[in-house]
Amino acid sequence: MHIKKLLSLLLSAVFLVSTMGTALAAVPDTAEAKLAAVEKSMYGQEQTGALMDRIKHLEKDYEGVNSKDGMMDRINHLYNAVFDNSAQPSLLTQMNAIEWSITHQVSMNSVQDRVTSMETTIEGKPTEGTYKARIDKLASFAFGTKVIPLTQVTVPVNTLAKISLVSPVNARNLKVGDTIKYQAAEDVIENGMLVFAKGAPGEGVVKKVTQARNFGRDAEVEINFKNLRAIDGTDMDMVLGEESKKEMKNMAMAAGASIAGMVLLGPVGIITGVFVNGKNIDLPAGTELYIQTKADTVVYAIPTTAAK
């Protein structure tokens, strides 16, 4: 069968389509939700126990001292230190910049694991001290100063990002509401500024699942790809739009006559009409596709001379 006909059939199959993305991640509106967000970033999971004990534990780990302020002020201080870039680079922004500078990719792991990994890479073993002091030391090694070089930029709407699935997408095992994790498959650099680093985490949600049926009716999975985390920790709204589909069509054409290659690189599970009983969508972890930014978004980026 001619390659163009195969491609046409492939692209007419059921797409993993993206509905409109959500707004930038909202700040949690309760003390416990903010505290949980900080704990998940620092330790990889929400901690248990009394709120005051959890606050004291975080303060000790991060700065080494316990504040005398009220509970909400203490939680806000921790939350802003981890996530907010308005006054200075946040802890997450610092870690992203340090990791990318040293390894040219970022990790989806907790801050404690990332710090330990970077110290082991640089010094051969983890060091002691607060996370703030340890991260400042890593920044000085990476950049010659503990001040991370950031520049505010506007990332244009429809900026493409190549991503790789972390969660497999199999229609037989999915249900509406399931979380789909993915990560940036390569750096996204705009005008010399690093916006998304390779390895940056993203998260989507399953909006619709239809199983394969008789008479060649293929499975369908609809995914809202929601957001991909920029280098400054901003969860940027993403969609699978027309620019993404065009780029995936180009990828499929570049794969030549290899059907397996086109299925791997494209967002579909099967060529329509080939199987009488219909075909399941089964995209393993590592499957690559493109998504794009939903709107112009202002973020902090790292100046770089790295090529795209």
C-alpha positions as CSV (number, residue, x, y, z in Angstrom):
1,M,0.0,0.0,0.0
2,H,1.3,3.5,-0.9
3,I,2.9,5.3,2.1
4,K,0.6,8.4,1.6
5,K,-2.5,6.1,1.8
6,L,-1.1,4.5,4.9
7,L,-0.5,7.9,6.4
8,S,-4.0,9.1,5.5
9,L,-5.5,6.0,7.2
10,L,-3.3,6.5,10.2
11,L,-4.3,10.1,10.7
12,S,-8.0,9.3,10.2
13,A,-7.9,6.9,13.1
14,V,-8.9,7.8,16.6
15,F,-6.7,10.6,18.0
16,L,-5.7,11.1,21.6
17,V,-7.2,14.5,21.5
18,S,-6.7,17.3,24.0
19,T,-9.6,19.4,25.3
20,M,-9.0,22.9,26.4
21,G,-6.4,23.2,29.2
22,T,-7.0,24.6,32.6
23,A,-5.7,27.9,34.0
24,L,-2.3,28.1,35.5
25,A,-2.2,25.9,38.6
26,A,-4.1,27.7,41.4
27,V,-2.5,28.4,44.8
28,P,-4.0,26.0,47.4
29,D,-6.6,27.9,49.4
30,T,-6.2,26.2,52.8
31,A,-3.3,25.9,55.2
32,E,-3.3,22.1,55.0
33,A,-3.4,22.0,51.2
34,K,-0.4,24.4,51.0
35,L,1.5,22.4,53.5
36,A,0.8,19.2,51.6
37,A,2.0,20.8,48.3
38,V,5.3,21.8,50.0
39,E,5.7,18.3,51.5
40,K,5.0,16.6,48.1
41,S,7.7,18.7,46.5
42,M,10.2,18.3,49.3
43,Y,9.7,14.6,50.2
44,G,7.7,13.1,47.4
45,Q,4.5,12.6,49.4
46,E,2.3,14.3,51.9
47,Q,3.4,13.7,55.5
48,T,1.2,12.5,58.4
49,G,0.8,13.8,62.0
50,A,-0.1,17.0,63.7
51,L,0.1,20.2,61.6
52,M,2.5,21.9,64.0
53,D,4.9,18.9,64.0
54,R,4.9,18.9,60.2
55,I,5.6,22.6,60.0
56,K,8.5,22.3,62.4
57,H,10.0,19.4,60.5
58,L,9.9,21.4,57.2
59,E,11.4,24.5,58.8
60,K,14.2,22.5,60.3
61,D,15.0,20.7,57.0
62,Y,14.8,23.9,54.9
63,E,16.3,26.6,57.0
64,G,17.3,25.0,60.3
65,V,15.2,27.1,62.6
66,N,11.6,27.2,63.8
67,S,9.8,30.5,63.3
68,K,7.8,32.1,66.1
69,D,5.2,33.5,63.7
70,G,1.6,32.3,63.5
71,M,0.8,29.0,61.7
72,M,-0.5,30.6,58.4
73,D,2.5,32.9,58.2
74,R,4.9,30.0,58.6
75,I,3.1,27.9,56.0
76,N,3.0,30.8,53.6
77,H,6.7,31.4,54.1
78,L,7.5,27.7,53.3
79,Y,5.1,27.7,50.3
80,N,6.6,30.9,48.8
81,A,10.1,29.6,49.3
82,V,9.3,26.5,47.3
83,F,7.1,27.9,44.6
84,D,7.2,31.7,44.3
85,N,9.6,33.5,42.0
86,S,8.3,37.1,42.5
87,A,11.1,38.1,45.0
88,Q,13.8,35.6,44.1
89,P,14.1,32.2,42.4
90,S,12.1,29.6,44.2
91,L,13.6,26.4,45.5
92,L,12.1,24.4,42.6
93,T,13.4,26.9,40.1
94,Q,16.9,26.7,41.6
95,M,16.8,22.9,41.5
96,N,15.6,22.9,37.9
97,A,18.4,25.3,36.8
98,I,21.1,23.4,38.7
99,E,20.1,20.0,37.4
100,W,19.8,21.3,33.8
101,S,23.2,23.1,34.0
102,I,24.9,19.9,35.2
103,T,23.0,17.1,33.5
104,H,21.0,18.9,30.7
105,Q,17.8,17.5,32.0
106,V,15.6,17.8,35.1
107,S,14.2,15.1,37.4
108,M,10.6,14.4,38.5
109,N,11.8,13.3,41.9
110,S,11.5,15.0,45.2
111,V,13.8,17.9,46.3
112,Q,15.5,15.7,48.8
113,D,16.3,13.0,46.2
114,R,17.4,15.6,43.6
115,V,19.7,17.4,46.1
116,T,21.3,14.1,47.1
117,S,21.7,13.0,43.5
118,M,23.4,16.3,42.5
119,E,25.7,16.2,45.5
120,T,26.7,12.6,44.7
121,T,27.4,13.5,41.1
122,I,29.5,16.5,42.1
123,E,31.2,15.5,45.3
124,G,30.8,11.7,45.3
125,K,28.5,11.6,48.3
126,P,25.6,13.6,50.0
127,T,26.6,16.5,52.2
128,E,25.0,17.7,55.5
129,G,23.1,20.9,56.3
130,T,19.8,22.5,55.5
131,Y,18.3,22.2,52.0
132,K,18.6,26.0,51.6
133,A,22.4,25.9,52.3
134,R,23.0,22.8,50.2
135,I,21.1,24.2,47.2
136,D,23.0,27.5,47.5
137,K,26.2,25.5,47.4
138,L,25.1,23.5,44.3
139,A,24.1,26.8,42.6
140,S,27.5,28.3,43.3
141,F,29.2,25.2,41.7
142,A,26.9,25.3,38.6
143,F,26.8,29.1,38.0
144,G,29.7,30.6,40.0
145,T,27.1,32.3,42.3
146,K,24.1,31.2,44.3
147,V,22.0,33.7,42.4
148,I,20.3,31.8,39.5
149,P,20.4,33.7,36.2
150,L,16.8,34.2,35.2
151,T,15.1,36.4,32.7
152,Q,11.4,37.1,32.4
153,V,10.0,36.2,28.9
154,T,6.7,35.7,27.2
155,V,6.3,32.2,25.7
156,P,4.1,32.5,22.6
157,V,0.8,30.6,22.1
158,N,1.2,27.4,20.1
159,T,4.9,26.9,21.2
160,L,5.5,23.2,20.5
161,A,6.8,20.8,23.1
162,K,7.8,17.2,22.4
163,I,6.7,14.9,25.2
164,S,7.2,11.3,26.3
165,L,4.5,9.3,28.1
166,V,5.4,8.2,31.6
167,S,2.0,6.6,32.1
168,P,1.1,4.0,29.5
169,V,-2.2,4.7,27.6
170,N,-4.1,1.5,27.2
171,A,-7.9,1.8,26.6
172,R,-8.6,-1.5,28.3
173,N,-7.1,-0.3,31.6
174,L,-8.2,3.4,31.7
175,K,-11.3,5.1,33.1
176,V,-12.5,8.7,33.0
177,G,-10.6,10.7,35.6
178,D,-7.4,8.7,35.5
179,T,-4.2,10.8,35.7
180,I,-1.7,10.5,32.7
181,K,1.8,11.5,33.5
182,Y,4.3,12.6,30.9
183,Q,7.5,14.6,30.7
184,A,9.3,16.8,28.2
185,A,11.3,14.6,25.7
186,E,13.7,17.4,24.8
187,D,14.5,21.0,25.8
188,V,12.3,23.8,24.4
189,I,14.3,26.9,23.8
190,E,12.8,30.2,22.6
191,N,15.1,32.9,21.4
192,G,18.0,31.5,23.3
193,M,16.0,31.1,26.5
194,L,15.3,27.7,28.1
195,V,11.6,27.5,28.8
196,F,11.0,23.7,29.2
197,A,13.9,21.4,30.2
198,K,14.1,17.8,29.1
199,G,12.5,15.7,31.8
200,A,10.1,18.4,33.0
201,P,7.0,16.8,34.4
202,G,3.5,17.2,32.9
203,E,0.1,15.8,33.9
204,G,-3.1,15.2,32.0
205,V,-6.4,13.6,32.8
206,V,-8.5,11.0,30.9
207,K,-11.8,12.7,29.7
208,K,-13.3,9.8,27.7
209,V,-12.7,6.1,27.1
210,T,-14.5,4.0,24.5
211,Q,-13.5,0.3,24.1
212,A,-12.9,-1.4,20.7
213,R,-16.0,-3.0,19.4
214,N,-17.0,-5.3,16.5
215,F,-17.2,-4.2,12.8
216,G,-13.9,-2.4,13.0
217,R,-14.9,0.2,15.5
218,D,-11.6,1.2,17.2
219,A,-11.1,2.2,20.8
220,E,-11.0,5.9,21.6
221,V,-9.2,7.7,24.4
222,E,-9.6,11.5,24.9
223,I,-7.0,13.1,27.1
224,N,-6.8,16.7,28.4
225,F,-3.0,17.2,28.6
226,K,-3.5,20.1,31.0
227,N,-0.1,21.3,31.9
228,L,3.7,21.0,31.5
229,R,6.1,22.5,34.1
230,A,8.3,25.3,32.9
231,I,11.9,25.8,34.2
232,D,10.6,28.3,36.7
233,G,8.0,25.8,38.2
234,T,5.0,27.3,36.3
235,D,2.5,24.7,35.2
236,M,1.8,26.0,31.7
237,D,-1.5,25.2,30.0
238,M,-1.1,22.8,27.1
239,V,-3.3,21.4,24.4
240,L,-3.0,18.9,21.6
241,G,-3.9,21.4,18.8
242,E,-3.5,21.8,15.1
243,E,0.3,22.7,15.3
244,S,0.9,19.6,17.3
245,K,-1.0,17.4,14.9
246,K,1.0,18.8,11.9
247,E,4.3,18.1,13.7
248,M,3.2,14.5,14.4
249,K,2.2,14.1,10.8
250,N,5.7,15.2,9.8
251,M,7.1,12.7,12.3
252,A,5.0,9.9,10.8
253,M,6.2,10.8,7.2
254,A,9.8,10.8,8.4
255,A,9.3,7.3,9.6
256,G,9.0,6.1,6.0
257,A,7.2,2.9,5.4
258,S,7.5,1.6,8.9
259,I,4.0,1.2,10.3
260,A,5.4,0.5,13.8
261,G,7.4,3.7,13.6
262,M,4.4,5.8,12.7
263,V,2.3,4.2,15.5
264,L,5.1,4.9,18.0
265,L,5.6,8.5,16.9
266,G,2.0,9.4,16.3
267,P,-1.0,9.8,18.7
268,V,-3.1,6.9,17.4
269,G,-3.3,3.3,18.2
270,I,-4.2,1.6,14.9
271,I,-4.9,2.1,11.2
272,T,-8.7,2.3,10.8
273,G,-10.4,-0.6,9.2
274,V,-7.6,-3.2,9.2
275,F,-9.0,-5.3,12.0
276,V,-12.5,-6.6,11.8
277,N,-13.1,-6.6,15.6
278,G,-11.7,-3.1,16.1
279,K,-8.3,-2.4,17.7
280,N,-7.4,-1.4,21.2
281,I,-5.3,1.8,21.8
282,D,-2.1,0.7,23.5
283,L,0.7,3.3,23.8
284,P,3.5,2.2,26.1
285,A,5.5,4.5,28.4
286,G,8.1,6.3,26.2
287,T,5.7,6.9,23.3
288,E,6.4,10.4,22.0
289,L,4.1,13.1,20.7
290,Y,3.7,16.8,20.5
291,I,1.5,19.2,22.5
292,Q,1.5,23.0,22.4
293,T,1.0,26.0,24.7
294,K,-2.6,27.2,25.0
295,A,-1.9,30.9,25.4
296,D,0.9,33.5,25.6
297,T,2.4,33.0,29.1
298,V,5.0,35.0,31.0
299,V,7.6,32.9,32.8
300,Y,11.1,33.1,34.0
301,A,13.6,31.3,31.7
302,I,17.3,30.6,31.8
303,P,19.5,32.3,29.1
304,T,21.4,29.7,27.2
305,T,23.3,29.3,24.0
306,A,22.3,25.7,23.6
307,A,20.9,24.7,20.2
308,K,17.4,23.4,19.8
